[in-house]
């Protein structure tokens, strides 16, 4: 796994990274938080809610004809896609994660023309994802793109585009995907809210899908007409 590979590199960590944390790191982290909040506020203000509504209609139409939803991405968006599949399943939208590169090596067989694929990419020009998107379109499957560039190649291939713009990533170099990933999660979470409402999801249904844990307990209490007790503040 990626995290294991990264951990295995500890012995090769440059000496300049092994010393004490810079004293001003707290200020740098605070600056990053400010940038992230500003970017997410801008995303919220500029989000095309009409596109989100059309995505909900597209997904519900596909489900109505027996289709499923798939989510894919390359790099950090792959992890967002995995989260999206899990989240959408939890609110009654049958969704699977679609591995972008494996799609070109046989996994395309899990995608049917009646399905919908959501492809996530900040640049919208990642070669591996574009090859996958092209194969998906050749199947006759509908494609929804979540991208930071509405004029990208992915956007041109897609049937529907949800623009997720971010101008900064934060950090010393400003290169590692950070704020763009937050924006993608932001959009996916918002889409899940719209789907939950459109589905008319009830506490009884939610509790059936969440048989264990604190969330399941809260859902069962709601289903029984009892409001979940608020957790006491820890001092």
C-alpha positions in Angstrom: 0.0 0.0 0.0 1.1 3.6 -0.6 1.2 4.4 3.1 3.4 1.3 3.7 5.7 2.3 0.9 6.0 5.8 2.2 6.8 4.5 5.7 9.5 2.2 4.3 11.3 5.2 3.0 12.0 6.5 6.5 15.7 5.5 6.4 16.1 7.5 3.2 14.6 10.7 4.7 16.8 13.7 3.9 18.8 14.9 6.9 17.2 18.4 6.7 13.8 16.7 7.4 15.0 14.8 10.5 15.6 17.8 12.7 13.4 19.8 14.9 10.2 21.3 13.5 10.6 24.9 12.5 9.3 27.2 15.2 7.1 29.1 12.8 5.4 25.9 11.6 2.3 26.7 13.6 1.9 30.0 11.7 2.3 28.1 8.4 -0.4 25.6 9.3 -2.7 28.4 10.4 -2.1 30.1 7.0 -2.9 26.9 5.2 -6.2 26.6 7.2 -7.1 30.2 6.2 -6.3 29.4 2.6 -8.4 26.2 2.6 -11.4 28.0 4.2 -11.1 30.8 1.7 -11.0 28.4 -1.2 -13.9 26.3 0.1 -16.0 29.5 0.6 -15.2 30.5 -3.0 -16.2 27.0 -4.2 -19.5 27.2 -2.3 -20.2 30.6 -3.7 -19.4 29.6 -7.3 -20.8 26.0 -7.3 -23.3 25.4 -10.1 -26.2 23.9 -8.0 -28.1 23.3 -11.3 -25.3 20.9 -12.3 -25.6 19.1 -9.0 -29.4 18.8 -9.5 -28.9 17.4 -13.0 -26.4 14.9 -11.5 -29.0 13.8 -9.0 -31.6 13.4 -11.8 -29.1 11.4 -13.9 -28.2 9.1 -11.0 -31.8 8.5 -10.0 -32.8 7.8 -13.6 -29.9 5.3 -13.9 -31.0 3.6 -10.7 -34.6 3.5 -11.9 -33.6 1.5 -14.9 -31.5 -1.0 -12.9 -28.2 0.7 -13.3 -25.4 1.4 -10.8 -23.0 4.2 -10.0 -19.2 3.9 -10.3 -16.7 6.5 -9.1 -13.1 6.7 -10.4 -10.0 8.8 -10.2 -6.2 8.7 -10.5 -3.7 9.7 -7.8 -5.2 11.4 -4.8 -8.7 11.6 -6.5 -8.6 7.8 -6.4 -8.9 8.0 -2.6 -11.7 10.5 -2.9 -13.4 8.1 -5.3 -13.2 5.3 -2.7 -14.7 7.6 -0.1 -17.4 8.7 -2.5 -18.4 5.1 -3.2 -18.6 4.3 0.5 -20.6 7.4 1.3 -23.1 7.1 -1.5 -23.7 3.4 -0.6 -24.5 4.5 3.0 -27.4 6.6 1.8 -28.9 4.0 -0.5 -27.2 4.8 -3.8 -25.6 1.5 -5.0 -22.1 2.6 -5.9 -18.8 0.9 -6.6 -15.2 2.1 -6.9 -13.8 1.8 -10.4 -10.1 1.5 -10.6 -9.0 3.7 -13.5 -6.1 1.8 -14.8 -7.6 -1.7 -14.1 -10.6 -0.6 -16.2 -8.4 -0.9 -19.3 -7.3 -4.4 -18.2 -10.7 -6.0 -17.9 -12.6 -4.1 -15.1 -14.5 -2.2 -17.8 -16.7 -5.3 -17.7 -18.3 -4.1 -14.4 -19.7 -1.0 -16.3 -22.9 -1.4 -18.2 -24.4 1.2 -20.6 -27.3 1.8 -18.2 -24.8 2.8 -15.5 -23.3 6.2 -14.6 -19.6 6.8 -13.9 -18.4 9.8 -11.9 -14.8 10.7 -12.8 -12.8 13.0 -10.5 -9.8 14.9 -11.6 -8.6 18.4 -10.6 -6.7 19.1 -13.9 -9.1 17.0 -16.0 -6.1 16.1 -18.2 -4.6 13.1 -16.6 -3.7 10.7 -19.4 -4.7 7.4 -17.5 -8.1 8.8 -16.6 -8.8 10.2 -20.1 -8.1 6.7 -21.5 -10.6 5.3 -19.0 -13.1 8.0 -19.7 -12.9 7.3 -23.4 -13.5 3.6 -22.9 -16.4 4.3 -20.7 -18.0 6.6 -23.3 -17.5 4.0 -26.0 -19.6 1.7 -23.8 -22.4 4.2 -24.1 -22.2 4.8 -20.4 -23.0 8.3 -19.0 -20.1 10.2 -17.6 -20.2 12.9 -14.9 -16.9 14.8 -14.4 -15.9 16.6 -11.2 -13.0 18.8 -12.2 -11.2 22.0 -11.5 -11.0 22.8 -15.2 -14.4 23.0 -17.1 -12.5 23.3 -20.4 -10.3 20.2 -19.8 -10.3 17.1 -22.0 -12.3 15.2 -19.3 -14.9 17.9 -19.3 -15.2 17.7 -23.1 -15.8 13.9 -22.8 -18.3 14.2 -20.0 -22.1 14.4 -20.4 -22.2 16.6 -17.3 -19.6 18.7 -15.5 -19.5 19.8 -11.9 -16.9 22.5 -11.7 -14.8 22.2 -8.5 -12.3 25.1 -8.8 -9.5 25.8 -6.4 -6.6 28.1 -7.1 -4.2 27.1 -4.4 -3.1 23.9 -2.8 -1.3 25.4 0.3 2.0 24.3 1.8 5.6 25.4 1.1 5.7 24.3 -2.5 2.0 24.6 -3.2 2.1 21.4 -5.3 0.9 18.5 -3.2 -2.9 18.0 -3.7 -4.5 19.4 -0.5 -7.1 22.0 -1.1 -8.2 20.6 -4.4 -8.9 17.3 -2.6 -10.8 19.1 0.1 -12.9 20.7 -2.7 -13.6 17.3 -4.3 -14.7 15.9 -1.0 -16.8 19.0 -0.5 -18.6 18.5 -3.8 -19.1 14.7 -3.2 -20.5 15.4 0.3 -22.9 18.0 -1.1 -24.0 15.6 -3.9 -24.7 13.0 -1.2 -26.9 15.4 0.7 -28.9 16.2 -2.4 -29.3 12.4 -3.2 -30.3 11.6 0.4 -33.1 14.2 0.2 -34.2 13.1 -3.3 -34.3 9.5 -2.2 -36.5 10.5 0.8 -34.2 8.4 3.0 -35.9 7.5 6.3 -34.3 6.7 9.7 -35.7 3.1 9.4 -33.9 2.6 6.1 -30.7 4.2 7.3 -30.7 2.0 10.5 -31.1 -1.2 8.4 -27.9 -0.3 6.5 -26.0 0.7 9.7 -26.4 -2.3 12.0 -23.5 -1.4 14.3 -21.7 1.5 15.8 -22.8 4.8 17.2 -24.3 5.9 13.9 -26.4 2.8 13.8 -27.6 3.3 17.3 -28.5 7.0 16.6 -30.4 5.9 13.5 -32.4 3.3 15.5 -33.3 5.9 18.1 -34.5 8.2 15.4 -36.5 5.4 13.9 -38.1 4.8 17.2 -39.0 8.4 17.6 -36.3 9.3 20.1 -33.8 12.0 19.5 -30.2 10.8 20.0 -28.7 12.0 23.2 -26.1 14.8 22.7 -22.6 13.8 23.7 -21.5 15.7 26.8 -18.6 18.2 26.3 -15.3 16.9 27.5 -13.5 19.3 29.7 
